[in-house]
Amino acid sequence: MHAGTFLTDFGMWDAQVAGFGRHYRLLRYDARGHGDTQATQGAYSIGLLVEDAVALLDALAIERVHFVCLSMGGMIAQLLASKHPERLLSVSLCDTACRLPPESAWDERINLALTKGTAAFMQPMTRRWLTPGFYAQHPEIVAKLGAMIAKTSVSGAVGCVEAKRNGVLRGECVLARPDHRHGYTTASLRTSRKSRRDNRQDAHSNDEAPSQYIYLHKRRFSFKNNHLLLNA
């Protein structure tokens, strides 16, 4: 199951379909107010977006998934792992965080969406997401991303900005160490020396034993090869 970032639809995963599709059944979806998913008025929260994901799984009668996510999708994944761990086989957290300060940056994005619409994000966001060389060499991808951005409803953009601004509460965050410049980031997926020592003592003795553990809501998660695995 793939969850994308702010201002995109499920087409952002098109390039990965062939590779993943050789081994898995794929489920890509548009977040609330993005792509072809209906927007609702008012503030959104990461909790609301989590319940959207769970409702989709229920509607499709899918019990458990590997959850691959980017940015805002990673916030959804973290709270999903906290609230509904029984629905997950693993989580791949890409370029994400629990919180993304400063709040003023999100206020500026809300004001931009309300005053100029989502099309105003096309150039700044595509240049933010792509390296200068890639941007110049692949105008078709720039155009594709720009179309996703412009298609996003204002209500959906504003709602999801507010959800990202509030983020995931620290007690529900699976990223273990704060990065004081950027909040809680994928680069900070570490446990403390003490917790690593305690976890090594607790780990089962086998060749596949992961090197790190994160304990969350009394359920053990192992972190290995950029995947957060939920252990029985």
N, C-alpha and C positions, 0 to 999 in steps of 0.2 A: 504494500500500500504506500502510495507516494503523496506527500503533502508539501506544497510549494511555498513560495515566499509571497510577500505583499506585492500586489499589482500584477500578478501573473495568473494564468489558468493552467489546466493540466497539460497543455501543450509544451510547457517548459521541460517536460520529461521526454519529449519525442526522441531525442538522440539516444536515450538509454533503453528504449523499448526493445530493440533487437537483442541487446545483450542480456537484459534481465529476462526477456521472454523465452529464452532458450531453457531456462531453469525454473521459472516461476509463472504462476498466473498473476497478472498485474491488475491493480486497481488504482487508477488515478482519479482525482476529483478536484472540483473547483471549490475553494473556500466560500463562505457566505459573502455575497456581494461581489464575487469575482467570477469572471467567465460567464457561464450560463446559469450559475446558481443565484437564486433570488436574494436580493438585498432586503434587509429590514431596517427600520429607522431606529435611532438611539445608539447608545454606546454598546460596544461588544466587549467581551472579556475572553481571555484564553479559555476559561472554563466553558463558556458558551460554544466556542469553536471545538472544544473536546467533545462536548455532547453531540455536536453535529456529526463528528467522525464516528462516534459510537452508534448514533442513529442510522448512519449509512451502513455500517457493518450489520446491524440488526436487520435492516430492510433487505439486505442481500443474503442473510442467513450465513454470514461468515463469522466463525467463532474466534479465530486468532490469526494475526498477521505479523509479518515482518514489516516494520514501519520505517520507511526511508524518507528523510525530511530535510528541508532547507530553511534556515532563518526562522520566519514566523511558524513554519511547519514544525521546526524543532522545539519551539515553545509549546505547541500543541502536544507534541510527542512526550515531552517531559511531564506535563500534567496528566496526560493519558496514562503514562507509566505509573504515576502516583495514585491516581484514582481508580484505574481499571487495569491493573497489571495482568489480570487473567485473560485479557484480549490480545496480549502481545507475545510473540515469539522472540523478537529482538527489536532493538531500536538503533538506527544509524543517524547520529546527530551531526549535521553538516552546517558549519558557519552559523552557529546559533548561540543563544545565551538565555539566562533566566530573566535578566533585565538589561535594557539598553539605554543607559543615561547618555546625555542629559535630557530631561523632559522637555526643555525648550525646543529641541530639535523636532520632536514629535508635534509640538504645538505649531511650529512653522509649517509642517506638512499638512496638518489639518486646515490651516488657514489657506494654504495654496490650493488644496482640493476644493474648498468651499468657494473661493473667489475666482479660480481659473479653470476648474475641472481637472480630471485626471490626465488629460492630454498634456498638461503642463509638466508632468513628470517624465515624459517620453525621453527627452534628451538627457537631463541630468541623471536619471536612473540607468539608462542603457550605458552611459559613459562610466557610471559608478560600477556597474556589474562586469563590464568587459575591459580588457586591456586595450591600450591605444592601437597596438598592432592588429589585434583581432577585430577591433571595431572597424578599422580601415579595410581589412581584407574580406570581411564577411557582411556586406551591406544587407544581404537577405536575412541574416539572423537579427541584425539591428532592427530591420523593418518588422520582423515577426514579433520581437519583444515589444517594440513600440505599439503594435496593434493590440497586444495583450493589455498593455498599460492603459491605452485609450479606451478599451472596452470595459474596464473596471468601472462600476458605478461609483458615483461620489459617496453615496451612503455606505457602500461596502468599504471604500477606501478609508473614509473617516472612522467608521466603526472598528476596522482592523488596526488602524493607527492607534486608537485609544486602547485596544487590547494589548498591542505591543508596548505601548508606553507604560502600562501597569505591570506587564510581564507576569512571571510566575513567582509566587511567594517562595522565599528561601527554603522554608521547610518542605516544600514540594519540588524542589529543584534537584535534578540528578547530577548537575555539574558541581564538583566537590570543592573547588578552591576558588576564591574570588580573584579576579584580575581587576585591580583598582582603577585601571584606565577605562576598561570596557565592560565592567560588570562581571558576569559569569560566562566564560567563553569556552569553546571547544578546545582551545589551547590549554585550558586549565583543568582538563579531565585528569585529576590526580587525587590520590588520597594522601593524608599526612603520613609522615614516617611512622608515627605510633600506630595509626590505623592499618598501614600496610603490614607492620610487624604482627599486630594482633590477627589480621586476616590470614597471613601466612600460617600462623599457628592453627587457625580454624579450618584452613582449606583442606579438602580431601586430597589424599596422596594418589595422584594418577598423572600420566604423561600429559594429559590435556588440561590440567588445572590452570585456570587463568592466573595471571600474576597480580591482579588488583581486584578489589571488591568494593562495592559501594552498598551500604545498608540504607534502606529507605522504607519507612513504614513497616518495619519488622520483616521485610522480604528481601532476600539477598539478590543483588544484581552483580554480575561480573562484567568487567570491561576488557574486551580482547579484540584486537584487530579492528579498532574503530567501531565496534558494535557493543551496545549495552545489552547483555543477555540476561534474561530473567530465569533464575535457577529454581528448579522445583524444590 
